């Protein structure tokens, strides 16, 4: 048997190639949209990809299952659990097998048994792997998708918070309780292979190591310690991170069927002269330079998402139904386009080299900037309420302590709520250390705020300076 692990650290997504070396057949578990790494690995190991299996309809990235079916003829192995709202709609025309609890399918001499594990979503299933060809009569491990992670379990509130399916969080938590009790009956030696690691918004407190065992999780996963359903529900629904707004889009895309790309988009390299005209027409332009460079000088109307943070924040800020333009250096374009396509942003149509800013400035184009200030420089004005203070951290961070008198709008929601704080007064933006607040400053500036200041070092340095902190807990 061959088992290969793939991990996209930018969105904390794990996927797997499982192959039978006796027959040369392989299946991909929870594939991401960029299927080239799977194709390359299969080729290097003399394998043919004959299947693509999904634990559920994903909400945080575009699935590569359809792309694999289109490119390789792979059979799609997908859930048939859940009600009519949780059925895949694009399967006609592709080889597929709908799976329910207790079903199984084979890849060469490997057997995968299906276990219905609802809670994160109603249709969620897990795959228990047995190497029958290797002489094993007991399973080796279980692909748990977004059900059990290392040190955590999947959140049941995404349907309600991100997709707007009201009244689903508590029933989902109750379903998860029963799924967890069933999981605890599996053999302790069974390896656990989840679909996400630390940093994913699909749960809280995910561990950073790639795998675990059932026995280890029973000992140290806090969610598995609960034996009373009500206490479990309260624990699971408390302090979950804010769900990205694009999750509802991803859920629909993966249900209806992602567009087949065959290859990633190739945006056009545009001359500097095009940029002012595009912005004048209201085009969406993301400047991917480091935040310090953007703060010093940028084109009015652009927002700042540094290139390495596109996966994390573009889905929150970018309109999926509008063309997107980037300010980015040529060697970074391919990776940026790949990162954007991974979360369903397929309309990256053009880019400008970062030198466009200096070029246009020299031509007399008006530029914007915003200030960065240490806490000591602005504390007096803040405490005297001469400035609006905006905290863009997560809710749990805010509850643990914040600058007195601050407003709270989590960064991901700011683009649509900036009008609530733009009132003519200077705006000081803070997060924990100054990184997220830099992105927030760019959004406020793009929407017309006249004086924006990014608090250098954020609440961390504010606290170290001995300045007052309010707490809501």
Legacy VTK file of the C-alpha trace (Angstrom):
# vtk DataFile Version 3.0
C-alpha trace
ASCII
DATASET POLYDATA
POINTS 473 float
0.000 0.000 0.000
1.074 3.561 -0.684
-0.138 6.499 1.430
0.908 10.041 0.515
0.028 13.168 2.493
-0.542 16.588 0.876
-0.889 19.757 2.895
-1.703 23.311 1.879
-0.529 25.376 4.837
-2.213 28.533 3.564
-5.677 27.119 4.228
-4.612 24.256 6.516
-6.043 21.628 4.152
-4.862 18.021 4.147
-5.580 15.491 1.401
-4.304 12.009 0.704
-3.337 9.653 -2.104
-4.011 6.026 -1.192
-2.691 3.469 -3.656
-2.560 -0.278 -4.076
0.931 -1.164 -5.266
-0.208 -4.586 -6.426
-2.579 -3.133 -9.035
-1.221 0.405 -9.470
-4.607 1.963 -8.650
-5.025 4.976 -6.389
-7.759 7.151 -4.883
-7.492 10.743 -3.689
-9.244 11.568 -0.414
-10.700 15.106 -0.114
-8.745 16.530 -3.076
-8.067 20.246 -3.423
-8.678 22.104 -6.651
-5.080 22.065 -7.862
-4.779 18.421 -8.872
-1.306 18.650 -10.428
0.462 17.438 -7.240
-1.713 14.310 -7.224
-1.092 13.617 -10.898
2.648 14.102 -10.469
2.860 11.866 -7.393
0.837 9.141 -9.072
3.082 9.247 -12.126
6.253 9.125 -10.008
4.934 6.020 -8.240
3.555 4.246 -11.337
-0.003 4.709 -10.121
-3.251 5.433 -11.937
-5.795 7.633 -10.167
-9.049 5.701 -10.449
-11.069 7.387 -7.719
-11.743 10.628 -5.855
-13.507 10.342 -2.497
-15.020 13.156 -0.451
-15.999 13.085 3.192
-18.529 15.904 2.691
-19.429 18.972 0.648
-16.576 21.259 1.592
-17.068 24.925 2.474
-13.528 26.263 2.823
-11.985 25.387 -0.536
-12.989 24.293 -4.024
-12.928 20.534 -4.333
-10.749 18.917 -6.981
-12.956 15.838 -7.269
-14.724 16.969 -10.431
-11.426 18.053 -11.987
-9.988 14.581 -11.310
-13.047 12.905 -12.814
-12.753 15.105 -15.910
-9.001 14.691 -16.356
-8.497 11.046 -15.338
-11.902 9.402 -15.578
-11.799 8.755 -11.823
-14.898 7.379 -10.137
-16.420 9.824 -7.659
-17.146 8.347 -4.231
-19.455 10.772 -2.418
-22.028 10.787 0.352
-25.688 9.969 -0.146
-26.503 10.772 3.480
-28.385 13.869 4.595
-31.616 15.224 3.129
-32.231 16.657 -0.333
-30.287 19.806 0.541
-27.072 17.797 0.840
-26.925 15.962 -2.472
-24.302 16.503 -5.169
-25.877 17.959 -8.307
-23.171 17.452 -10.937
-22.671 13.684 -10.925
-24.517 12.886 -14.162
-21.990 12.139 -16.865
-19.311 10.977 -14.415
-18.703 7.535 -13.006
-19.778 7.698 -9.393
-20.876 5.683 -6.376
-23.212 7.170 -3.792
-22.251 6.065 -0.306
-24.214 5.447 2.868
-23.308 4.131 6.288
-21.995 0.569 6.067
-21.143 0.713 2.361
-17.679 -0.061 1.098
-15.632 0.358 -2.063
-12.324 -1.042 -3.244
-9.248 0.490 -4.819
-7.197 -2.430 -6.047
-6.805 -4.648 -2.988
-7.586 -1.876 -0.532
-11.005 -1.637 1.107
-12.629 1.545 2.386
-15.625 1.161 4.683
-18.057 4.046 5.037
-19.062 5.406 8.430
-21.734 8.125 8.585
-20.385 10.827 10.935
-22.859 13.750 10.870
-22.422 16.887 12.940
-20.119 19.167 11.009
-22.559 18.676 8.134
-25.518 16.276 7.853
-24.021 14.238 4.994
-20.510 13.865 6.441
-18.924 10.412 6.156
-15.559 8.933 7.167
-13.550 6.220 5.399
-12.014 3.314 7.335
-9.055 1.850 5.422
-8.065 -1.833 5.407
-5.114 -3.206 3.417
-6.743 -6.474 2.404
-4.047 -7.160 -0.178
-1.408 -6.897 2.521
-3.043 -9.708 4.461
-4.708 -7.443 7.041
-8.063 -8.452 8.459
-8.314 -5.314 10.593
-8.316 -1.669 9.527
-5.243 0.537 9.637
-6.793 3.992 9.942
-9.707 6.291 9.287
-9.969 9.369 7.078
-12.086 11.629 9.260
-12.435 14.689 7.027
-13.871 17.518 9.142
-15.215 15.173 11.825
-12.296 14.453 14.179
-9.131 16.533 13.988
-5.989 16.255 16.049
-7.051 17.719 19.395
-10.419 18.998 18.167
-13.591 18.126 16.268
-15.508 19.793 13.464
-17.749 22.721 14.257
-21.506 22.288 13.724
-22.415 25.978 13.424
-21.090 26.792 9.949
-24.413 26.103 8.225
-26.109 28.639 10.452
-23.395 31.294 10.666
-21.918 31.131 7.163
-24.639 29.639 4.984
-27.619 31.189 6.764
-29.383 27.864 7.396
-30.952 28.920 10.660
-31.676 26.505 13.482
-28.995 23.995 12.470
-26.214 24.647 15.002
-27.737 22.891 18.023
-29.085 19.876 16.076
-25.674 19.624 14.415
-23.964 19.637 17.796
-26.290 16.892 19.029
-25.580 14.824 15.932
-21.859 15.363 16.515
-22.199 14.082 20.089
-23.565 10.763 18.846
-20.954 10.563 16.078
-18.223 11.083 18.675
-19.613 8.337 20.917
-19.497 5.992 17.950
-15.962 7.082 17.075
-14.851 6.223 20.602
-15.854 2.615 19.986
-13.261 2.244 17.211
-10.009 0.407 18.051
-7.490 2.559 19.891
-4.702 1.620 17.474
-6.551 3.038 14.470
-4.714 5.969 12.880
-6.667 9.208 12.398
-6.108 11.178 9.179
-8.070 14.467 9.213
-8.681 16.965 6.407
-7.428 20.012 8.320
-4.726 21.172 10.687
-3.997 24.182 12.863
-5.338 27.437 11.466
-8.463 26.034 9.848
-11.768 27.771 10.562
-13.573 24.401 10.465
-13.007 23.875 14.184
-11.406 25.413 17.262
-8.061 24.475 18.735
-6.848 22.178 15.949
-3.453 20.589 16.507
-0.499 21.223 14.235
0.640 17.613 13.802
-0.647 15.743 10.738
-2.159 12.601 12.285
-3.114 10.870 15.502
-4.778 7.686 16.732
-8.217 6.979 18.114
-6.671 6.061 21.464
-4.658 9.263 21.706
-7.662 11.406 20.852
-9.747 9.598 23.490
-7.094 10.539 26.035
-6.353 14.131 25.068
-8.998 15.551 22.717
-11.153 17.734 25.017
-14.293 17.180 22.938
-14.046 13.420 23.428
-14.012 13.748 27.219
-17.693 14.687 27.416
-20.210 11.987 28.306
-23.218 14.269 28.862
-24.886 15.564 25.707
-25.912 18.983 27.027
-22.459 19.782 28.370
-20.959 18.642 25.066
-23.291 20.912 23.063
-22.459 23.908 25.256
-18.731 23.253 24.886
-18.848 22.746 21.138
-20.840 25.868 20.330
-18.850 28.179 22.603
-16.001 30.376 21.330
-15.995 29.153 17.741
-14.037 31.447 15.398
-15.889 33.660 12.936
-16.678 31.679 9.772
-15.355 33.232 6.551
-18.124 34.851 4.542
-17.122 32.959 1.401
-17.927 29.585 2.992
-21.509 29.845 1.733
-20.171 30.354 -1.801
-17.842 27.360 -1.517
-20.632 25.120 -0.229
-22.803 26.023 -3.235
-19.934 25.649 -5.724
-18.968 22.207 -4.453
-22.573 21.059 -4.372
-23.429 22.266 -7.872
-20.028 21.382 -9.329
-16.919 23.544 -9.642
-15.947 24.830 -13.056
-13.425 22.546 -14.737
-10.319 24.615 -15.361
-7.949 22.087 -16.975
-5.371 24.764 -16.295
-5.253 27.804 -14.048
-6.168 31.263 -15.382
-3.393 33.333 -16.950
-4.070 37.011 -16.165
-2.936 39.663 -18.634
0.117 41.789 -17.832
-1.252 45.332 -18.049
0.533 48.673 -18.598
0.588 51.294 -15.844
-1.681 53.584 -17.824
-4.626 51.199 -17.398
-4.678 51.298 -13.603
-6.178 54.776 -12.960
-8.931 54.173 -15.502
-9.851 50.811 -13.991
-10.033 52.273 -10.505
-12.122 55.184 -11.765
-14.659 52.626 -13.018
-14.770 50.919 -9.629
-12.673 47.854 -10.498
-11.552 45.544 -7.693
-7.772 45.936 -7.396
-5.751 44.147 -4.706
-2.248 45.411 -3.985
-0.159 42.444 -2.789
2.911 44.371 -1.627
4.021 44.178 2.024
1.826 46.301 4.267
4.643 48.722 5.077
5.119 49.546 1.401
1.377 49.944 0.904
1.088 52.246 3.938
3.797 54.535 2.587
2.243 54.925 -0.861
-0.636 53.328 -2.728
-3.244 54.041 -5.352
-6.540 55.376 -3.949
-9.253 52.733 -4.089
-6.959 49.704 -3.842
-6.934 47.361 -0.858
-3.919 45.582 0.552
-3.598 41.823 0.949
0.076 40.771 0.972
0.717 37.949 -1.489
1.271 35.281 1.160
-2.064 36.126 2.796
-4.287 35.886 -0.274
-5.634 32.455 0.682
-6.512 33.685 4.149
-8.261 36.964 3.313
-9.207 37.275 -0.367
-12.349 35.197 0.139
-13.534 37.692 2.757
-12.865 40.822 0.697
-13.201 39.984 -3.011
-16.483 39.935 -4.919
-16.718 36.538 -6.606
-18.816 37.808 -9.496
-16.470 40.660 -10.517
-13.151 40.658 -12.404
-10.126 40.959 -10.145
-6.869 42.786 -10.824
-3.645 42.401 -8.852
-0.641 44.606 -8.218
2.029 41.957 -7.982
5.424 41.063 -9.396
5.450 38.637 -12.313
7.208 35.717 -10.564
4.462 35.677 -7.906
1.531 35.635 -10.308
1.209 31.875 -10.845
1.163 31.108 -7.122
-1.285 33.920 -6.433
-3.660 32.739 -9.158
-3.448 29.216 -7.799
-4.202 30.407 -4.255
-7.193 32.399 -5.451
-8.566 29.588 -7.616
-8.267 27.225 -4.645
-10.973 29.275 -2.906
-13.057 29.753 -6.037
-11.851 33.154 -7.260
-11.486 32.369 -10.959
-11.782 35.845 -12.488
-8.238 37.105 -11.947
-8.042 38.809 -15.322
-5.050 41.142 -15.144
-2.062 42.283 -13.117
0.331 45.218 -12.796
3.937 44.949 -11.686
4.519 46.543 -8.278
6.681 49.193 -9.960
3.414 50.659 -11.251
3.075 52.637 -8.004
6.365 54.462 -8.417
5.773 54.914 -12.154
2.396 56.567 -11.653
3.689 58.692 -8.759
6.439 60.061 -10.993
3.800 60.857 -13.613
1.978 63.025 -11.071
-0.729 60.567 -10.071
-2.108 61.330 -6.606
-1.229 58.647 -4.056
-2.668 57.777 -0.661
-0.875 56.756 2.513
-1.713 55.943 6.102
0.247 56.390 9.310
1.667 53.760 11.659
2.069 54.797 15.290
3.256 53.185 18.527
0.750 53.146 21.425
2.535 55.883 23.404
2.149 58.326 20.531
-1.641 58.086 20.312
-2.691 56.872 23.773
-3.521 60.362 25.092
-5.811 61.134 22.159
-7.419 57.690 22.354
-8.151 57.892 26.062
-9.528 61.427 25.607
-11.843 60.109 22.872
-10.374 62.344 20.206
-10.112 59.351 17.855
-12.235 56.407 16.830
-10.593 53.157 17.941
-11.425 50.109 15.833
-10.469 46.613 16.994
-10.529 44.076 14.138
-9.633 40.910 16.067
-11.839 37.857 16.547
-14.654 37.896 19.091
-12.821 35.687 21.590
-9.761 37.959 21.454
-11.955 41.011 22.004
-13.676 39.376 24.983
-10.323 38.687 26.607
-9.406 42.371 26.608
-9.489 45.504 24.456
-8.721 49.207 24.454
-11.348 51.116 26.478
-13.962 52.748 24.268
-12.982 50.780 21.158
-15.450 49.621 18.514
-15.274 45.981 17.444
-15.691 44.812 13.848
-13.855 41.618 12.991
-11.562 42.205 9.986
-13.409 39.859 7.649
-16.641 41.846 8.000
-15.094 45.313 7.733
-15.448 45.848 3.998
-19.239 45.818 4.342
-19.350 47.683 7.668
-16.694 50.373 7.269
-19.397 53.053 7.070
-20.150 52.412 10.748
-16.833 53.948 11.840
-15.992 56.470 9.112
-17.340 59.692 10.632
-14.679 62.322 9.933
-12.607 61.633 13.042
-9.167 59.996 12.838
-9.429 56.200 13.084
-6.877 54.125 14.965
-7.017 50.453 13.994
-5.658 47.683 16.168
-5.404 43.915 16.201
-3.113 41.809 18.395
0.220 42.799 16.827
-0.477 45.096 13.865
-0.773 42.686 10.940
-4.528 42.338 10.479
-5.045 45.995 11.338
-2.819 46.929 8.390
-5.275 45.206 6.050
-8.134 46.943 7.834
-6.433 50.334 7.388
-6.306 49.732 3.642
-10.043 48.972 3.550
-10.908 52.101 5.507
-8.676 54.244 3.298
-10.211 52.755 0.142
-13.673 53.667 1.419
-12.815 57.280 2.036
-11.521 57.555 5.601
-9.380 60.708 5.674
-6.979 59.843 8.498
-6.221 56.222 9.350
-3.552 55.098 11.805
-2.401 51.507 12.234
-1.465 50.819 15.872
2.025 49.346 15.698
2.335 46.273 17.878
-1.411 46.260 18.469
-2.914 45.353 21.819
0.238 43.450 22.716
2.365 46.606 22.803
-0.499 48.661 24.262
-0.592 46.238 27.221
3.205 46.111 27.556
3.183 49.912 27.794
0.985 49.631 30.899
-2.008 51.279 29.235
-5.535 50.375 30.420
-7.403 47.371 29.073
-11.159 46.698 29.333
-12.455 43.148 29.655
-15.957 41.851 28.926
-15.538 38.311 30.239
LINES 1 474
473 0 1 2 3 4 5 6 7 8 9 10 11 12 13 14 15 16 17 18 19 20 21 22 23 24 25 26 27 28 29 30 31 32 33 34 35 36 37 38 39 40 41 42 43 44 45 46 47 48 49 50 51 52 53 54 55 56 57 58 59 60 61 62 63 64 65 66 67 68 69 70 71 72 73 74 75 76 77 78 79 80 81 82 83 84 85 86 87 88 89 90 91 92 93 94 95 96 97 98 99 100 101 102 103 104 105 106 107 108 109 110 111 112 113 114 115 116 117 118 119 120 121 122 123 124 125 126 127 128 129 130 131 132 133 134 135 136 137 138 139 140 141 142 143 144 145 146 147 148 149 150 151 152 153 154 155 156 157 158 159 160 161 162 163 164 165 166 167 168 169 170 171 172 173 174 175 176 177 178 179 180 181 182 183 184 185 186 187 188 189 190 191 192 193 194 195 196 197 198 199 200 201 202 203 204 205 206 207 208 209 210 211 212 213 214 215 216 217 218 219 220 221 222 223 224 225 226 227 228 229 230 231 232 233 234 235 236 237 238 239 240 241 242 243 244 245 246 247 248 249 250 251 252 253 254 255 256 257 258 259 260 261 262 263 264 265 266 267 268 269 270 271 272 273 274 275 276 277 278 279 280 281 282 283 284 285 286 287 288 289 290 291 292 293 294 295 296 297 298 299 300 301 302 303 304 305 306 307 308 309 310 311 312 313 314 315 316 317 318 319 320 321 322 323 324 325 326 327 328 329 330 331 332 333 334 335 336 337 338 339 340 341 342 343 344 345 346 347 348 349 350 351 352 353 354 355 356 357 358 359 360 361 362 363 364 365 366 367 368 369 370 371 372 373 374 375 376 377 378 379 380 381 382 383 384 385 386 387 388 389 390 391 392 393 394 395 396 397 398 399 400 401 402 403 404 405 406 407 408 409 410 411 412 413 414 415 416 417 418 419 420 421 422 423 424 425 426 427 428 429 430 431 432 433 434 435 436 437 438 439 440 441 442 443 444 445 446 447 448 449 450 451 452 453 454 455 456 457 458 459 460 461 462 463 464 465 466 467 468 469 470 471 472
